[in-house]
Amino acid sequence: MKILDAKYANWNRDDAFKMMQYYLTRFKHIDAVWVADDDMMVSVLKAIDQAKRTDIKIVCGGAGSKEAVKCIMDGDKRVPADVSYSPKFIYDAIKLTAEACFKG
C-alpha cells in the first residue's frame, strides 16, 4: 500500500470536498480513500462523481451515519463498509461535556 497524501479537512463537508478536488487534480490514479468521518465522506463521493473518476474503488468513512449506511444498503460499490467510533475514543469529550453541563 502506498499512501499518496494525508491532509486535515477540519471534520467539515466543504473542506473535504475542496481537499478531494485537489487530490483528484493532483493524482491521476487513486485506488481508495479513507476519510475520518462520514460527513466528509459524503463530500468526497460528491467530488469523485463530479470529476467522473472511476479509478477510485473504495471510500471508507467513519461514524455509522445514516447517509453512510444508506450508501451501503443502496449498493454503492465504493462504500462496502463503514466503521464506528469506539466509546474510548470519545470518552474525554463525553466527560468534558458532562462536567460543563453540571457547572452550568
Secondary structure, DSSP 8 states (H G I E B T S, - for coil): ---------TT-HHHHHHHHHHHHHH-S---EEE-SSHHHHHHHHHHHHHHT-----EEE-BS--HHHHHHHHTT-TT----B---GGGSHHHHHHHHHHHHH-
